[in-house]
Amino acid sequence: MKEYNIDDACQNLASAVFEGHQNFETIDWSLVDPEVILKEIKRKGKVFMSLLTDHGFKKGFCDDNIATPELTALVDGILEEIGQPLLGEAKFLNTELKGESHKERDAIFDARFIDANGRFISMEMQQSRLKFMLDRTSFYLSRAEVLGVKKGRAGNNFKGGPFMAISIINFVLFDEYPSVVEVVETIKGTNTQVADRRNRIFIQLPKFNKKIDQLEGDLDKFLYLLINMGNMHEVPEVFDNDLFRPVFEKMRIANLNIEQMRNYIATEQKGEIMRLRIEGAEEYGIEKGRKEGLEEGIEKGIKKGIEKGRKEEGERKSIEFICNLFSMGIRKKEKLARAVNVPLEFVERVLNDIDSGKIPSA
């Protein structure tokens, strides 16, 4: 079992990131206090990046648009689970399908390739819950289909594909189904499939709850890694082999170069702010939703909860939110007011209480 520790190389690299950071465009650096971020990396004992982000997924599985053995094994595990032929040799394709005009929406994938069977396969990682996830994947698949069918003069000019969209989602979209769900087109009221050239596969990570000693095939191991990589500190024996060891090496924070560390810290900062917002909304929604017997689910629970929570507990929750953001290094009162959606005067009062010691910062 290989153990990793946070070492000087990791800390020095993270420190170097902030040299000349004013020209770095992918994050609002005014939100970032370098010392706070570095302390958080140290405090949390972070050794590996999480795979549950676009940046992390691409870092772990995609090397310069080459079908890595790790990505091939992951996709093969998914295909085997749904009874589809394995990949074979795969050729990477452009991951950005632009609209024909500025008015048309782009489709941007985390990975996209054509395999030995002529299948166009696209992949995306979605960490945060999307209300319109099914619509999104349908649109993405349709855009890939349009570009995957060759132009013809007459007759059957629509030969192309099959087309497959694989979505790895860190939320549950289909409550009554397992972690791997295949969505196909059928005739209503029957199980008769009308089209075998387009299908969507959803990997519902919260539905996968096996412990490390229960892992069986490669798919089990990849799903476990996707969920747990960001919290691991070593390479467990079950992963200490030629297939999985490279993923750990690529995801090790101390192995990142300066540009990669910039992307990592940007992702961490944005993810932390989003997590606080989502957790706050869920807390409102679940608590109030249960009290009122809402059966429509968390979406209505969140909406109802926010409305009532702000009236009954809004001040306390807002103060907690401000303190959390303050401890992350966000100091500008205008940004705090926008993030928490409260008046500037409210933020000023909370900051004064923090300065005077009346309220401890989180």
N, C-alpha and C positions, 0 to 999 in steps of 0.2 A: 504494500500500500504506500503510495507516494504522498508525502505531506508537503504542503506549501505554507509559507509564512509571508506576512507583509514585510518586505525588506526595504533597505535603503534605496535600492534601484527603483522600486515602485514609487516611493515617496519623492525621490529626486525628479523622476520623470513627470509625476503629477505637478510638482512645483514648476518645472520648466514650461509646462503648458501655458502658464499665464504670462509668459514673456511676449509682449507684443500682441496681446489678445484683443486689443481694441479693433483690429481689422477682421476679426473672425465673425462671419455673418450668420452662422446657424443658431446662435443663441443671443439673447439680450444679456450681455455680460454685466450690465449694471445691476442685474439681479443676483450676481454671484459674488460671494466673498470667498476668495481662494482658501483662506485659512479654515473657514467653516467646512468647505468641501473636503479638504485634506483631513481634517479632524474626523469627519464623518466616515471617510474611507477607513481610517485607523480604528475608530470606535467600533464600527460594525465588523471589523476583521475581514473586510472584503478581500477575496483572493481571485475570484473569477467573475467576469461579467455575466449578466443574465442573458439567456437566449430569448427571453420573452419581449424583445423589442425588434424593430426592423433592423437597427444597427447591429444588435447582438446576433440575430438570426443570420444575417448576411456574413458577419465575421466568422461565425462558427461553421457555416455550411457552404458558403460560396467564395471561391478564390478566383478573382479576375474572370468571372463568367466561365469557369470550367466546372464540369460536373465532378465534384469531389467524391471520393469513395463514401464519405459520411452522408452526403446528400443523396447519393444513389441508394445507399442502404436504407435510409429513412423512407424514401419514396417507395422502394421495393417492399418494405414492411407494410406500408399503407395499402399498396396495390394487392399484396398477398392477402391482407385482411378482408378485402372486398371481392376477392376472387378474380382479379384482373391480371393479365400477363405482366411480367416484370419488365423493367425499363430496357435492358440491353444498353447499347451505346446511345448516348444522348448528346445533342448539340444545343448549346445555349443560344437563346434568341434575345433580341432587344427587350428590356423590361419596361420601357416607357412607350406606351402607345398613345401618341398625341392625337387630340382632336383635329379635324381638318380646318377649323377656325378657332379663334379665341373664345367663341361662344360655346364650343363643345367641350365637355368634360374629358380630361385625360384619364387613362387607365394605367396605373403604375404598380407593377408587381415586385415582389421580393426576389423571385426567380421565375424564369420562363424558358422552356426548352422543348425540342421535338425529339422523341425517342426512336428506337430502332423499329417500332411498330407503326410509325407515322403519326403517333398521338401528339397533339399540342397540349402540353401540361404547364399550367401556371400555378404559382404558389404565393401565398401571402400569410404573414403573421399579424394577428390582430389581438392586441393585449386588452384594450378597453372595450367595454360593451357598446355595440352599435345597434340602434333600434332597427335600422334598415339593412341588416347584414345580408339577408336573402336577396334583396333588390340589388345591393352592391355587387354581390358575386354574379348575379345574372347579367348585369351590365358589363362587368369585366369579361365574362365569358363571351358575350355577344361581340364585344370589340375584338377579341382575339379571333373569333370565327370569321368576321368580316375580312380581316387581314390575312386569314389563313386559307381562304378559298381563292383559287386562281381565276383570273378573268377569262371568259370564253365567249364564243360567238353564238352558238345555238345549242339546243338540246340540254342535257344534264350538265350544267356548268357549276354545280354546287358540290362537287366531290371535294372533300377536304376533311382533315381530322382523322379520327375523333378528337374532340376537345374536352379537356378535363381541368377543372379548377379545384385545387386543394387549399382549404383555408384552415390554418391552425389558430384556434380561438381560445382565449383564456377566460371564457364565460360559457354558460350553458344556453344553447339555442333551442335544443330539443330535449325537454325534460324527461320524457319517457323512453329515451333511447340511449344506447351506450356511448362510449367515448368516440368511436368511429362511426360516422353516419354518412351513407351515400344517398344523394337526392337525384332521382331520375324522373323523366316525364312518363306518366302512365295515363291510360284512359280512366276517367272518373268512375269510381265504383268498382274498378277491377284492378288486377295486378298486371295487366297487359302493358308492357313497355312499348311506346310508340316511336321512340328515338333512342338509338344506342350510340349516337355519335356525340352526345353532350351529357356530361354529368358533373355533379358537384359533390365533393367530399369535404366534410367538416370534422375536424379533430377537436373534440370538446375536452380540453385539458382538465377542467374541474371534475369531470366524470371518471378520470383515471386516478385511482387512489391506492395502487399497489405499493407495498413497502419494498425496500431494496432486496430483501431476501425472498421476495415473491416474483421477481422479474423472470420472465421466461425467454422469449425471442428478442431479436434486435429492436422490434417496434416498441416493446415494453421498455427497453432500456433507453431508447431515444425519448419517449414520452416522459420518463422519469427525469432525464437530463433537462428537457425543456422546462419542466416545472421547478427543478431544484438546483440547477447549476449555479445561480447567483448566490446561493446560501451554502455552497459546499466549500470545504477547506482542504480537501485531499482528493486523490484518485482512488476510490474504493476498488477492491480487488476485482469485482465483477466488470469494471470498466478499464482495467489495466491491461489493455491489449492493443494490437495495431489498428483496430477500427476506431476505438473511442479515445485513445490517448491523444491523438492529434487535436481533437476538439478541446480537450483540457488545455493543451499548450496554446492554442489560438485564443482561448478565452481568458487566459491568465493575465490579469491586469498589468503585472510587472513586465510582460513581454510586449506591451503596446509601444508603438513609437509616439512621437509627440502629437501628430495629427490624429492618430487613433485615440489617444488619451483625451484630446479635445472633444471628439465626438462622444466618447464615453461619458465625460463629465456633463456635457450638454444634455445627453439622454437622461442621466441620473437626476439632474436638477429639474428638468421638465417633468419627468416621471414622478418625482416626489411631490411637486405642486399638484399635479393631476390626481395623485393618490389621495392627498389631503382633501381635495374637493369631492372626489367620489365617495370617500369614507364618510365625510360629513353629510352628503346627500343621502347615502344609504342609511346612516344612523337615524336621520330624521324620518326617512320613508318607512323603514322597517318598524321603528318604535310606534309611530303614529298609525301606520297601516294596520298593524296588528290590533291596536286598540279599537279601531273603527271597523275591523273585520273586512278589510279590503281583500278581495279574492282575485283581482285583476293582475296582481303581481307587483313586482318592484317598481315598474315604470310609473304606475299610478301612485304607488306608495311613496316614491320619491317626490312626486309633484305635490301630493297632499301634505307630505311630511314637511317639505320646505315651507309651504304656506303657513302651516300651523306652528311649525317649529320656530320660525322667525318671530311669530307673535308671542309665543309662550316662553321660548327659551333662546330666542335669537341673540340677545345680548351676550349671554354666557358663551354660546357657541362661537359667536364672532370673536370674542376675546381670546378663546382658545386657538382659533384659526390664526389670528394675528400673532399670537405668541409663538406658534409653530413656525410660521413663515419668518418671524423675526429671528428665531434661533437658527434658521437655515441661511441667514446672512442677508435677507431682504430687509433693507433699512429705510428705503424711501417711502414716506407716508402716502404719497400719491399712488404708488404701485400697490401698497398694501390695501388702500381704499378700493382700488379697482378689483384686486384679486378677491377680496372678501365681500365686495358689493355693499359697502357701508359708507356713510358720509365721512368726509375728511376730518371733521371735528371729532367724530367718534374715535378714529385712529389716533389723533393727537392726544386725546384723553387717556387712551390705553398706553401709549408710549410714555406719557408723563408718569403714569402709575408704575410702569416697568422701571423707569429711571429712579423713581423714589423708593422702589422696593416693595410697593404695595401689591404688585402682581409679579410673580416670578416668571421670567421668560422660560418657555418649555425646555 
